[in-house]
């Protein structure tokens, strides 16, 4: 007697094959279907903030960030201008340009030495704060297949830009002793040069500039509060002598003679 076939078919082992989606067939996109360009887009939004804020708005912001980086980086077409920008950008490594400017001011301008010292402190605080945030965020630098970096960097961490942080901290702090407009022009050029050389995204520059400005204001406010507290302490330990009182007049004496 033949054996009756089982109603339940055995399930095949291994992953099930993917079925084609119903409806209109999707056209291949030249950017999204390129694995290298997909990795670039992922790197552009890979940071602590990106991991905390996922969603369509952040992805749109990352696309704008990557597009801005490509636009500025693609302007590096002249070898002569690129060499000049590389030389200029290297002066901002670890805030060297701004630290040297502050040290010269402290040495040569004795009348305004305290203001120059505050500028030095602002650059140092901005650099340390930027390095700390960079180690936490750990955003990788741009790695574009068709637009590679034009300058080596000490680390492969991108967010935020230490060049922008130290430059704008210096511009904000040194504006009390030097004209503000040239300082901010040089700071903006220093920050933009990093995108031009392909080692930063525009968002790295914007956040770094904001961080440097806040650091300079924090140092200035702290110094002001410390000076006020010191004056209060000195007044408490060394009270000023009371003003001499006016001599008493005799009530019987006629004031008008």
C-alpha positions as CSV (number, residue, x, y, z in Angstrom):
1,X,0.0,0.0,0.0
2,X,1.5,3.3,-1.0
3,X,2.4,5.8,1.7
4,X,0.3,8.9,2.0
5,X,2.2,12.2,1.5
6,X,2.3,14.4,4.6
7,X,0.3,17.6,4.5
8,X,3.1,19.6,6.1
9,X,6.1,20.2,4.0
10,X,9.5,20.2,5.7
11,X,11.0,23.7,6.1
12,X,14.3,24.1,4.3
13,X,17.3,24.8,6.4
14,X,19.2,28.1,6.0
15,X,17.9,31.7,5.2
16,X,14.9,32.0,3.0
17,X,15.5,33.6,-0.4
18,X,14.4,37.2,-0.8
19,X,11.4,37.6,-3.1
20,X,11.3,40.5,-5.5
21,X,9.2,43.4,-4.3
22,X,5.8,43.9,-6.0
23,X,5.1,46.9,-8.1
24,X,7.4,49.1,-10.1
25,X,11.0,48.0,-10.2
26,X,13.4,50.4,-8.6
27,X,16.0,52.1,-10.8
28,X,19.6,51.8,-9.6
29,X,20.9,55.1,-8.1
30,X,24.5,55.8,-9.1
31,X,25.4,57.2,-5.7
32,X,23.4,55.0,-3.4
33,X,24.4,51.8,-5.2
34,X,28.1,52.7,-4.9
35,X,29.5,51.0,-1.8
36,X,32.4,53.5,-1.4
37,X,30.1,56.5,-1.6
38,X,27.7,54.9,0.9
39,X,30.6,54.5,3.3
40,X,31.4,58.1,2.8
41,X,27.9,59.1,3.7
42,X,28.0,56.9,6.8
43,X,31.3,58.4,7.9
44,X,29.9,61.9,7.4
45,X,27.3,61.4,10.1
46,X,29.2,59.0,12.4
47,X,29.6,60.8,15.7
48,X,28.3,60.9,19.2
49,X,25.5,63.2,18.2
50,X,24.6,61.1,15.2
51,X,24.3,58.0,17.5
52,X,22.1,60.0,19.9
53,X,19.9,61.7,17.3
54,X,19.0,59.3,14.5
55,X,16.3,60.2,12.1
56,X,15.5,61.8,8.7
57,X,16.4,65.3,9.8
58,X,19.9,64.3,10.9
59,X,20.4,62.3,7.7
60,X,19.4,65.4,5.7
61,X,21.9,67.5,7.7
62,X,24.6,64.9,7.1
63,X,24.0,65.0,3.4
64,X,24.3,68.8,3.4
65,X,27.5,68.6,5.4
66,X,29.0,66.1,3.0
67,X,27.9,68.2,0.0
68,X,29.4,71.4,1.5
69,X,32.6,69.6,2.2
70,X,32.8,68.3,-1.4
71,X,32.0,71.8,-2.8
72,X,34.8,73.5,-0.8
73,X,37.3,70.7,-1.3
74,X,36.8,70.7,-5.1
75,X,38.1,74.3,-5.3
76,X,41.6,73.0,-4.7
77,X,42.7,72.9,-8.3
78,X,45.9,75.1,-8.3
79,X,49.1,73.6,-7.0
80,X,50.5,77.0,-6.1
81,X,47.5,78.1,-4.1
82,X,47.3,74.7,-2.4
83,X,50.9,74.9,-1.3
84,X,50.3,78.3,0.2
85,X,47.1,77.2,2.0
86,X,49.0,74.1,3.3
87,X,51.7,76.4,4.7
88,X,49.2,78.7,6.3
89,X,47.2,75.9,7.8
90,X,50.2,74.4,9.4
91,X,50.8,77.5,11.4
92,X,47.6,76.8,13.2
93,X,48.6,73.3,14.4
94,X,47.9,73.0,18.2
95,X,47.1,76.8,18.2
96,X,50.8,77.6,17.5
97,X,50.1,80.9,15.6
98,X,47.9,82.3,18.3
99,X,50.0,81.1,21.2
100,X,53.0,82.8,19.6
101,X,51.0,86.0,19.1
102,X,50.0,86.0,22.8
103,X,53.5,85.3,24.1
104,X,54.8,88.2,22.0
105,X,52.2,90.5,23.4
106,X,52.9,89.4,27.0
107,X,56.6,90.0,26.5
108,X,56.5,93.3,24.5
109,X,53.3,95.1,25.7
110,X,53.8,95.5,29.4
111,X,51.0,98.0,29.8
112,X,48.4,95.4,28.6
113,X,50.1,92.3,29.7
114,X,47.1,91.0,31.6
115,X,44.9,91.2,28.6
116,X,47.4,89.3,26.5
117,X,47.7,86.7,29.2
118,X,43.9,86.3,29.1
119,X,44.2,85.7,25.4
120,X,46.8,83.0,25.9
121,X,44.6,81.3,28.5
122,X,41.6,81.4,26.2
123,X,43.5,79.7,23.3
124,X,44.8,77.0,25.7
125,X,41.4,76.4,27.3
126,X,39.7,76.2,23.8
127,X,42.4,73.7,22.6
128,X,42.0,71.4,25.7
129,X,38.2,71.5,25.5
130,X,38.3,70.7,21.8
131,X,40.6,67.8,22.3
132,X,38.5,66.4,25.0
133,X,35.3,66.6,23.0
134,X,37.1,65.1,20.0
135,X,38.1,62.0,22.0
136,X,34.5,61.5,23.1
137,X,32.8,62.1,19.8
138,X,35.4,60.2,17.8
139,X,34.1,61.2,14.4
140,X,36.5,60.0,11.6
141,X,37.9,62.5,9.1
142,X,36.6,62.6,5.6
143,X,37.7,59.8,3.3
144,X,36.5,60.7,-0.1
145,X,37.6,58.4,-2.9
146,X,37.8,61.1,-5.5
147,X,38.9,64.0,-3.2
148,X,41.5,62.7,-0.9
149,X,43.1,64.8,1.9
150,X,45.9,67.2,0.8
151,X,47.7,67.3,4.2
152,X,48.6,64.8,6.9
153,X,47.0,65.2,10.3
154,X,48.2,64.2,13.8
155,X,45.0,62.2,14.5
156,X,42.2,60.7,12.4
157,X,39.5,62.4,14.5
158,X,37.5,65.2,13.0
159,X,34.8,66.7,15.3
160,X,35.2,69.5,16.2
161,X,38.1,71.3,14.5
162,X,40.9,72.4,16.8
163,X,42.1,75.0,14.2
164,X,38.6,76.6,14.3
165,X,38.4,76.5,18.1
166,X,41.8,78.0,18.8
167,X,41.4,80.6,16.0
168,X,38.1,81.9,17.1
169,X,39.1,81.9,20.8
170,X,42.1,84.0,19.9
171,X,40.0,86.4,17.7
172,X,37.5,86.9,20.6
173,X,40.2,87.3,23.3
174,X,42.8,89.4,21.4
175,X,40.1,91.8,20.1
176,X,40.6,93.7,23.3
177,X,44.1,94.7,22.3
178,X,44.0,94.3,18.4
179,X,41.5,95.3,15.7
180,X,38.7,92.7,15.7
181,X,38.1,92.6,11.9
182,X,41.5,91.3,10.8
183,X,41.5,88.8,13.6
184,X,38.2,87.3,12.6
185,X,39.2,87.3,8.9
186,X,42.4,85.3,9.7
187,X,40.4,83.0,12.0
188,X,37.8,82.3,9.3
189,X,40.5,81.7,6.7
190,X,42.3,79.3,9.0
191,X,39.1,77.4,9.7
192,X,38.0,77.2,6.1
193,X,41.4,76.0,5.0
194,X,40.8,72.8,6.8
195,X,37.8,72.0,4.7
196,X,39.6,73.1,1.6
197,X,42.4,70.6,2.3
198,X,39.9,67.8,2.8
199,X,40.5,67.1,6.5
200,X,37.3,68.5,8.0
201,X,33.6,68.7,7.4
202,X,31.9,72.2,7.5
203,X,30.0,71.2,10.7
204,X,33.4,70.5,12.4
205,X,34.4,74.1,11.6
206,X,31.1,75.6,12.8
207,X,31.1,73.8,16.1
208,X,34.8,74.4,16.7
209,X,34.3,78.2,16.1
210,X,31.4,78.3,18.5
211,X,33.4,76.3,21.1
212,X,36.3,78.7,20.8
213,X,34.1,81.8,21.2
214,X,32.4,80.3,24.3
215,X,35.8,79.3,25.8
216,X,37.1,82.9,25.4
217,X,34.0,84.4,27.0
218,X,34.2,81.8,29.9
219,X,37.9,82.7,30.6
220,X,37.1,86.4,30.5
221,X,34.1,86.0,32.9
222,X,36.1,83.8,35.2
223,X,38.9,86.4,35.4
224,X,36.4,89.2,36.0
225,X,34.8,87.2,38.9
226,X,38.2,86.3,40.3
227,X,39.3,89.9,40.3
228,X,36.1,91.0,42.0
229,X,36.5,88.4,44.7
230,X,40.1,89.4,45.2
231,X,39.1,93.1,45.6
232,X,36.5,92.0,48.2
233,X,39.0,90.0,50.1
234,X,41.6,92.9,50.0
235,X,38.9,95.3,51.2
236,X,38.0,93.0,54.1
237,X,41.6,92.6,55.3
238,X,42.7,96.2,54.7
239,X,39.7,98.4,55.4
240,X,40.1,102.0,54.3
241,X,40.3,104.6,57.1
242,X,37.1,106.6,57.7
243,X,37.0,110.1,56.3
244,X,37.6,112.8,58.9
245,X,34.5,114.3,60.2
246,X,33.8,118.0,59.9
247,X,34.7,120.1,62.9
248,X,31.9,120.7,65.3
249,X,30.5,124.2,65.4
250,X,29.5,126.0,68.5
251,X,25.7,126.4,68.5
252,X,26.0,129.8,70.2
253,X,28.4,131.1,67.5
254,X,26.9,133.1,64.8
255,X,27.6,131.4,61.5
256,X,27.3,134.7,59.7
257,X,29.9,137.4,60.6
